[in-house]
Amino acid sequence: MKSKEVSGLTYMAISAFFFSIMGLLVKVAGERLPSQEIVFFRSLLVLIFAWWMLKRAGVNPWGNNKKWLVVRGFTGFMALSCFYYGVTHLPLADATLIMYSNPVFTALLAAVFLGERLKKVDLLGVVLSLGGVVLIAQPSFIFGGASRLDPFDVGVALAGAVFAAISYVIVRKLRESEHALVVVFYFPLIATPASIPTALPDAIIPTWWELGVLLAIGIVTHIAQVAMTKGLHLEEAGRATAVSYLQVVFAFVWGMFFFDEFPTVLSVIGALLIVGSTIAIALYQQKAAKDT
């Protein structure tokens, strides 16, 4: 194996680890703080980091296609809000898994809005991923008795996956005209003020411990994003996607170790459906790109 492949996979593994730590810290902070308050603090810290990186790189922060940059920032804000709500209301691994179903929605939206070809494997991936979500949630109208997870909480987490997919499609559109750091910058630029009206009604003054946790969320998120960027530059997309699913493994471990969240057999099968379908799509797309 070439050294650059090892380096790329290593960066992706580091990214998955720190993203999982982010989820763990969000759940810890969310034991008392509202999820939108966590979104605000996280967005503010990332905004500071992103501005510093732009200044260091000497890049104009305002970009060219401001309309789509703002839309990307808003959809990213909605995705983050839904994900943090899911993490604070659902088992950590389940919220992470549902959010990770976003690649199959990205394939659908890219076909509709970017004119990318929609293949049978994409449609199969959507069916399998949604089937995986059903097995994780185990709704009462299918399985009888009480639902394993609150349907509303699952719906919010799934909406987060859809918003994330919309955001990714817009990012793919913006790469034609915008510097990558500008696209990153607009996410917290929009999310920080957007989170204020949703955070204020239920805002709680954080303790010093909670402020430390919020600061740690911003730091580990920044580390994870830098590692992911480096990994994607060094590694093929399909292999990188496969390694990124280590985050799900870490989430299962943190959930069991810190919160006594143990998966059922059906939820494990659902997890395998979601992970398997998204990795299959990524590998298929990678092979198709090589053949063209």
Phi, psi and omega in degrees: 000136182289152183297325181292328177293317178299316181297316180297314179295324178296316177300319180293323177294319177297317178300314180299319180297312184288328174295324178292324176295322176302312179300319178299314181293324177297318180293321177296312179296325183285356176294337177229323184275142175297148184297325181289332175292323177293320177301317181299308182297319179296317181294320180297315180294317179294326177300318178296314179299315183294319178297318180298318180294322178295316179296320180295324181275350181069034182258136175297120188286345192270346173071187183251307183266077188296326181302308183284335175294319178293318178298318178299319179296320181292314180294325175296320177299316180295318179298315180295318180299315180294319181295313180294325174298315180298317181297322183277349182241345181240164170305142187304313182295321181294316178298319179295317180297315181298318178297326183282003173278359186297331181300327181289326176288327177299318180298318179294313183292325178295326177292322183284314189260335181251357179073017178287146184292130177267120184256164180300325181296329177293314179296320177297321178299319178298313181298314181294320180294315178295324174297322177297319178297320179297318180293328178288314182284325181051062183296149186294329183289347175254315187261351182078165181067202180277144177296143178297319179236153179296123182303324179295315180298319177296319179298320178296315180298320179292323175299324177299321178296321179292315178297322177296320178296318177299317181298318180295321179296318179295321177300319178296325177290319185286342182295344178287335187230349189237148172290144183302323181293329178292318178298317178297318184297320184292337178300299179289336178299322178274319186293325183297304178291329181294331182279346183296308181295333179276339181269328187299316185303325182247017186299141177234134178292120182292148170284171177299323178297315180293324175298322176297320178294317179297319177296319179296324178301314179296320183291311183291328176296317179297316178299316181297318182292320178296315180296320179295318179299315179295320179297318180290334176285332185261341189237150175296147188301316183297313179294322179297317179299318180300315182291327181298338179286359169301334178301323179294318178299313178300320181297320175300316181295311181298319181298316180289319187284318187260334188234006181055040179260101183254129183288153172271170179299317181295322180291328176294318177298318177299320178298317180296323178296315181293311182296314182297318183291320181289321177294320179299318179297316181297316180292322178296316179297321178297316179294319180296323179294324179290328184281344182271000000 
